[in-house]
Amino acid sequence: MKDQWMKAMFLIVSVLLLANLFYKPLSSIFFSQAEAKASQILNFRGNGVSITCSEDGRYVYAASSTGIIRSTDFGKPGTWNTVVDNP
């Protein structure tokens, strides 16, 4: 009984792995693709990233080795501005 269960689990895991490798990710089968409402490119490349906010949470700051950016509306998309830009 235990051997049959192990074989069944191995077969299921193998099929899921192969399906994930050669086809679309399994999440795309169950969930529809979300469309972006606003596009904004933020660059957080570097050795480290720091994030902080004001006391009321309205201003959100993100700092990395590429510069400092600030959101003026609780971190919502489209509200980010570059404060300091490192070349």
Phi and psi in radians as a Rosetta constraint file:
Dihedral C 1 N 2 CA 2 C 2 CIRCULARHARMONIC -1.155 0.35
Dihedral N 2 CA 2 C 2 N 3 CIRCULARHARMONIC -0.651 0.35
Dihedral C 2 N 3 CA 3 C 3 CIRCULARHARMONIC -1.145 0.35
Dihedral N 3 CA 3 C 3 N 4 CIRCULARHARMONIC -0.670 0.35
Dihedral C 3 N 4 CA 4 C 4 CIRCULARHARMONIC -1.159 0.35
Dihedral N 4 CA 4 C 4 N 5 CIRCULARHARMONIC -0.691 0.35
Dihedral C 4 N 5 CA 5 C 5 CIRCULARHARMONIC -1.126 0.35
Dihedral N 5 CA 5 C 5 N 6 CIRCULARHARMONIC -0.754 0.35
Dihedral C 5 N 6 CA 6 C 6 CIRCULARHARMONIC -1.116 0.35
Dihedral N 6 CA 6 C 6 N 7 CIRCULARHARMONIC -0.711 0.35
Dihedral C 6 N 7 CA 7 C 7 CIRCULARHARMONIC -1.123 0.35
Dihedral N 7 CA 7 C 7 N 8 CIRCULARHARMONIC -0.712 0.35
Dihedral C 7 N 8 CA 8 C 8 CIRCULARHARMONIC -1.131 0.35
Dihedral N 8 CA 8 C 8 N 9 CIRCULARHARMONIC -0.767 0.35
Dihedral C 8 N 9 CA 9 C 9 CIRCULARHARMONIC -1.136 0.35
Dihedral N 9 CA 9 C 9 N 10 CIRCULARHARMONIC -0.712 0.35
Dihedral C 9 N 10 CA 10 C 10 CIRCULARHARMONIC -1.088 0.35
Dihedral N 10 CA 10 C 10 N 11 CIRCULARHARMONIC -0.722 0.35
Dihedral C 10 N 11 CA 11 C 11 CIRCULARHARMONIC -1.135 0.35
Dihedral N 11 CA 11 C 11 N 12 CIRCULARHARMONIC -0.751 0.35
Dihedral C 11 N 12 CA 12 C 12 CIRCULARHARMONIC -1.125 0.35
Dihedral N 12 CA 12 C 12 N 13 CIRCULARHARMONIC -0.797 0.35
Dihedral C 12 N 13 CA 13 C 13 CIRCULARHARMONIC -1.123 0.35
Dihedral N 13 CA 13 C 13 N 14 CIRCULARHARMONIC -0.708 0.35
Dihedral C 13 N 14 CA 14 C 14 CIRCULARHARMONIC -1.098 0.35
Dihedral N 14 CA 14 C 14 N 15 CIRCULARHARMONIC -0.764 0.35
Dihedral C 14 N 15 CA 15 C 15 CIRCULARHARMONIC -1.125 0.35
Dihedral N 15 CA 15 C 15 N 16 CIRCULARHARMONIC -0.739 0.35
Dihedral C 15 N 16 CA 16 C 16 CIRCULARHARMONIC -1.133 0.35
Dihedral N 16 CA 16 C 16 N 17 CIRCULARHARMONIC -0.704 0.35
Dihedral C 16 N 17 CA 17 C 17 CIRCULARHARMONIC -1.113 0.35
Dihedral N 17 CA 17 C 17 N 18 CIRCULARHARMONIC -0.794 0.35
Dihedral C 17 N 18 CA 18 C 18 CIRCULARHARMONIC -1.130 0.35
Dihedral N 18 CA 18 C 18 N 19 CIRCULARHARMONIC -0.696 0.35
Dihedral C 18 N 19 CA 19 C 19 CIRCULARHARMONIC -1.129 0.35
Dihedral N 19 CA 19 C 19 N 20 CIRCULARHARMONIC -0.660 0.35
Dihedral C 19 N 20 CA 20 C 20 CIRCULARHARMONIC -1.243 0.35
Dihedral N 20 CA 20 C 20 N 21 CIRCULARHARMONIC -0.563 0.35
Dihedral C 20 N 21 CA 21 C 21 CIRCULARHARMONIC -1.316 0.35
Dihedral N 21 CA 21 C 21 N 22 CIRCULARHARMONIC -0.705 0.35
Dihedral C 21 N 22 CA 22 C 22 CIRCULARHARMONIC -1.842 0.35
Dihedral N 22 CA 22 C 22 N 23 CIRCULARHARMONIC -0.213 0.35
Dihedral C 22 N 23 CA 23 C 23 CIRCULARHARMONIC -2.149 0.35
Dihedral N 23 CA 23 C 23 N 24 CIRCULARHARMONIC -3.034 0.35
Dihedral C 23 N 24 CA 24 C 24 CIRCULARHARMONIC -1.070 0.35
Dihedral N 24 CA 24 C 24 N 25 CIRCULARHARMONIC 2.701 0.35
Dihedral C 24 N 25 CA 25 C 25 CIRCULARHARMONIC -1.008 0.35
Dihedral N 25 CA 25 C 25 N 26 CIRCULARHARMONIC 2.579 0.35
Dihedral C 25 N 26 CA 26 C 26 CIRCULARHARMONIC -1.074 0.35
Dihedral N 26 CA 26 C 26 N 27 CIRCULARHARMONIC -0.483 0.35
Dihedral C 26 N 27 CA 27 C 27 CIRCULARHARMONIC -1.145 0.35
Dihedral N 27 CA 27 C 27 N 28 CIRCULARHARMONIC -0.481 0.35
Dihedral C 27 N 28 CA 28 C 28 CIRCULARHARMONIC -1.250 0.35
Dihedral N 28 CA 28 C 28 N 29 CIRCULARHARMONIC -0.333 0.35
Dihedral C 28 N 29 CA 29 C 29 CIRCULARHARMONIC -1.301 0.35
Dihedral N 29 CA 29 C 29 N 30 CIRCULARHARMONIC -0.686 0.35
Dihedral C 29 N 30 CA 30 C 30 CIRCULARHARMONIC -1.579 0.35
Dihedral N 30 CA 30 C 30 N 31 CIRCULARHARMONIC -0.518 0.35
Dihedral C 30 N 31 CA 31 C 31 CIRCULARHARMONIC -2.110 0.35
Dihedral N 31 CA 31 C 31 N 32 CIRCULARHARMONIC 2.422 0.35
Dihedral C 31 N 32 CA 32 C 32 CIRCULARHARMONIC -1.323 0.35
Dihedral N 32 CA 32 C 32 N 33 CIRCULARHARMONIC 2.756 0.35
Dihedral C 32 N 33 CA 33 C 33 CIRCULARHARMONIC -1.316 0.35
Dihedral N 33 CA 33 C 33 N 34 CIRCULARHARMONIC 2.285 0.35
Dihedral C 33 N 34 CA 34 C 34 CIRCULARHARMONIC -1.459 0.35
Dihedral N 34 CA 34 C 34 N 35 CIRCULARHARMONIC 2.454 0.35
Dihedral C 34 N 35 CA 35 C 35 CIRCULARHARMONIC -1.697 0.35
Dihedral N 35 CA 35 C 35 N 36 CIRCULARHARMONIC 2.404 0.35
Dihedral C 35 N 36 CA 36 C 36 CIRCULARHARMONIC -1.318 0.35
Dihedral N 36 CA 36 C 36 N 37 CIRCULARHARMONIC 2.334 0.35
Dihedral C 36 N 37 CA 37 C 37 CIRCULARHARMONIC -1.471 0.35
Dihedral N 37 CA 37 C 37 N 38 CIRCULARHARMONIC -0.654 0.35
Dihedral C 37 N 38 CA 38 C 38 CIRCULARHARMONIC -2.415 0.35
Dihedral N 38 CA 38 C 38 N 39 CIRCULARHARMONIC 2.451 0.35
Dihedral C 38 N 39 CA 39 C 39 CIRCULARHARMONIC -1.945 0.35
Dihedral N 39 CA 39 C 39 N 40 CIRCULARHARMONIC 2.229 0.35
Dihedral C 39 N 40 CA 40 C 40 CIRCULARHARMONIC -2.546 0.35
Dihedral N 40 CA 40 C 40 N 41 CIRCULARHARMONIC 2.220 0.35
Dihedral C 40 N 41 CA 41 C 41 CIRCULARHARMONIC -1.603 0.35
Dihedral N 41 CA 41 C 41 N 42 CIRCULARHARMONIC 2.104 0.35
Dihedral C 41 N 42 CA 42 C 42 CIRCULARHARMONIC -2.043 0.35
Dihedral N 42 CA 42 C 42 N 43 CIRCULARHARMONIC 2.324 0.35
Dihedral C 42 N 43 CA 43 C 43 CIRCULARHARMONIC -1.918 0.35
Dihedral N 43 CA 43 C 43 N 44 CIRCULARHARMONIC 1.951 0.35
Dihedral C 43 N 44 CA 44 C 44 CIRCULARHARMONIC -1.986 0.35
Dihedral N 44 CA 44 C 44 N 45 CIRCULARHARMONIC 0.582 0.35
Dihedral C 44 N 45 CA 45 C 45 CIRCULARHARMONIC -1.390 0.35
Dihedral N 45 CA 45 C 45 N 46 CIRCULARHARMONIC 2.529 0.35
Dihedral C 45 N 46 CA 46 C 46 CIRCULARHARMONIC 2.548 0.35
Dihedral N 46 CA 46 C 46 N 47 CIRCULARHARMONIC -2.952 0.35
Dihedral C 46 N 47 CA 47 C 47 CIRCULARHARMONIC -1.400 0.35
Dihedral N 47 CA 47 C 47 N 48 CIRCULARHARMONIC -0.420 0.35
Dihedral C 47 N 48 CA 48 C 48 CIRCULARHARMONIC -2.835 0.35
Dihedral N 48 CA 48 C 48 N 49 CIRCULARHARMONIC 2.763 0.35
Dihedral C 48 N 49 CA 49 C 49 CIRCULARHARMONIC -2.293 0.35
Dihedral N 49 CA 49 C 49 N 50 CIRCULARHARMONIC 2.373 0.35
Dihedral C 49 N 50 CA 50 C 50 CIRCULARHARMONIC -2.150 0.35
Dihedral N 50 CA 50 C 50 N 51 CIRCULARHARMONIC 2.430 0.35
Dihedral C 50 N 51 CA 51 C 51 CIRCULARHARMONIC -2.265 0.35
Dihedral N 51 CA 51 C 51 N 52 CIRCULARHARMONIC 2.346 0.35
Dihedral C 51 N 52 CA 52 C 52 CIRCULARHARMONIC -2.532 0.35
Dihedral N 52 CA 52 C 52 N 53 CIRCULARHARMONIC 2.904 0.35
Dihedral C 52 N 53 CA 53 C 53 CIRCULARHARMONIC -2.481 0.35
Dihedral N 53 CA 53 C 53 N 54 CIRCULARHARMONIC 2.875 0.35
Dihedral C 53 N 54 CA 54 C 54 CIRCULARHARMONIC -1.246 0.35
Dihedral N 54 CA 54 C 54 N 55 CIRCULARHARMONIC 3.009 0.35
Dihedral C 54 N 55 CA 55 C 55 CIRCULARHARMONIC -1.051 0.35
Dihedral N 55 CA 55 C 55 N 56 CIRCULARHARMONIC -0.672 0.35
Dihedral C 55 N 56 CA 56 C 56 CIRCULARHARMONIC -1.540 0.35
Dihedral N 56 CA 56 C 56 N 57 CIRCULARHARMONIC -0.102 0.35
Dihedral C 56 N 57 CA 57 C 57 CIRCULARHARMONIC 1.500 0.35
Dihedral N 57 CA 57 C 57 N 58 CIRCULARHARMONIC -0.013 0.35
Dihedral C 57 N 58 CA 58 C 58 CIRCULARHARMONIC -1.220 0.35
Dihedral N 58 CA 58 C 58 N 59 CIRCULARHARMONIC -0.783 0.35
Dihedral C 58 N 59 CA 59 C 59 CIRCULARHARMONIC -1.693 0.35
Dihedral N 59 CA 59 C 59 N 60 CIRCULARHARMONIC 2.145 0.35
Dihedral C 59 N 60 CA 60 C 60 CIRCULARHARMONIC -2.022 0.35
Dihedral N 60 CA 60 C 60 N 61 CIRCULARHARMONIC 2.238 0.35
Dihedral C 60 N 61 CA 61 C 61 CIRCULARHARMONIC -1.974 0.35
Dihedral N 61 CA 61 C 61 N 62 CIRCULARHARMONIC 2.414 0.35
Dihedral C 61 N 62 CA 62 C 62 CIRCULARHARMONIC -2.252 0.35
Dihedral N 62 CA 62 C 62 N 63 CIRCULARHARMONIC 2.221 0.35
Dihedral C 62 N 63 CA 63 C 63 CIRCULARHARMONIC -2.139 0.35
Dihedral N 63 CA 63 C 63 N 64 CIRCULARHARMONIC 2.384 0.35
Dihedral C 63 N 64 CA 64 C 64 CIRCULARHARMONIC -2.466 0.35
Dihedral N 64 CA 64 C 64 N 65 CIRCULARHARMONIC -3.035 0.35
Dihedral C 64 N 65 CA 65 C 65 CIRCULARHARMONIC -1.244 0.35
Dihedral N 65 CA 65 C 65 N 66 CIRCULARHARMONIC -0.197 0.35
Dihedral C 65 N 66 CA 66 C 66 CIRCULARHARMONIC -1.616 0.35
Dihedral N 66 CA 66 C 66 N 67 CIRCULARHARMONIC -0.191 0.35
Dihedral C 66 N 67 CA 67 C 67 CIRCULARHARMONIC 2.565 0.35
Dihedral N 67 CA 67 C 67 N 68 CIRCULARHARMONIC -2.947 0.35
Dihedral C 67 N 68 CA 68 C 68 CIRCULARHARMONIC -2.151 0.35
Dihedral N 68 CA 68 C 68 N 69 CIRCULARHARMONIC 2.298 0.35
Dihedral C 68 N 69 CA 69 C 69 CIRCULARHARMONIC -2.143 0.35
Dihedral N 69 CA 69 C 69 N 70 CIRCULARHARMONIC 2.733 0.35
Dihedral C 69 N 70 CA 70 C 70 CIRCULARHARMONIC -2.387 0.35
Dihedral N 70 CA 70 C 70 N 71 CIRCULARHARMONIC 2.401 0.35
Dihedral C 70 N 71 CA 71 C 71 CIRCULARHARMONIC -1.810 0.35
Dihedral N 71 CA 71 C 71 N 72 CIRCULARHARMONIC 2.381 0.35
Dihedral C 71 N 72 CA 72 C 72 CIRCULARHARMONIC -1.786 0.35
Dihedral N 72 CA 72 C 72 N 73 CIRCULARHARMONIC 0.092 0.35
Dihedral C 72 N 73 CA 73 C 73 CIRCULARHARMONIC -2.488 0.35
Dihedral N 73 CA 73 C 73 N 74 CIRCULARHARMONIC 1.120 0.35
Dihedral C 73 N 74 CA 74 C 74 CIRCULARHARMONIC 1.032 0.35
Dihedral N 74 CA 74 C 74 N 75 CIRCULARHARMONIC 0.501 0.35
Dihedral C 74 N 75 CA 75 C 75 CIRCULARHARMONIC 1.375 0.35
Dihedral N 75 CA 75 C 75 N 76 CIRCULARHARMONIC 0.272 0.35
Dihedral C 75 N 76 CA 76 C 76 CIRCULARHARMONIC -1.233 0.35
Dihedral N 76 CA 76 C 76 N 77 CIRCULARHARMONIC 2.618 0.35
Dihedral C 76 N 77 CA 77 C 77 CIRCULARHARMONIC -1.046 0.35
Dihedral N 77 CA 77 C 77 N 78 CIRCULARHARMONIC 2.501 0.35
Dihedral C 77 N 78 CA 78 C 78 CIRCULARHARMONIC 1.529 0.35
Dihedral N 78 CA 78 C 78 N 79 CIRCULARHARMONIC -0.054 0.35
Dihedral C 78 N 79 CA 79 C 79 CIRCULARHARMONIC -1.920 0.35
Dihedral N 79 CA 79 C 79 N 80 CIRCULARHARMONIC 0.164 0.35
Dihedral C 79 N 80 CA 80 C 80 CIRCULARHARMONIC -1.574 0.35
Dihedral N 80 CA 80 C 80 N 81 CIRCULARHARMONIC 2.318 0.35
Dihedral C 80 N 81 CA 81 C 81 CIRCULARHARMONIC -2.248 0.35
Dihedral N 81 CA 81 C 81 N 82 CIRCULARHARMONIC 2.581 0.35
Dihedral C 81 N 82 CA 82 C 82 CIRCULARHARMONIC -1.381 0.35
Dihedral N 82 CA 82 C 82 N 83 CIRCULARHARMONIC 2.210 0.35
Dihedral C 82 N 83 CA 83 C 83 CIRCULARHARMONIC -1.682 0.35
Dihedral N 83 CA 83 C 83 N 84 CIRCULARHARMONIC -0.876 0.35
Dihedral C 83 N 84 CA 84 C 84 CIRCULARHARMONIC -2.302 0.35
Dihedral N 84 CA 84 C 84 N 85 CIRCULARHARMONIC 2.295 0.35
Dihedral C 84 N 85 CA 85 C 85 CIRCULARHARMONIC -2.074 0.35
Dihedral N 85 CA 85 C 85 N 86 CIRCULARHARMONIC 2.067 0.35
Dihedral C 85 N 86 CA 86 C 86 CIRCULARHARMONIC -1.613 0.35
Dihedral N 86 CA 86 C 86 N 87 CIRCULARHARMONIC 2.280 0.35
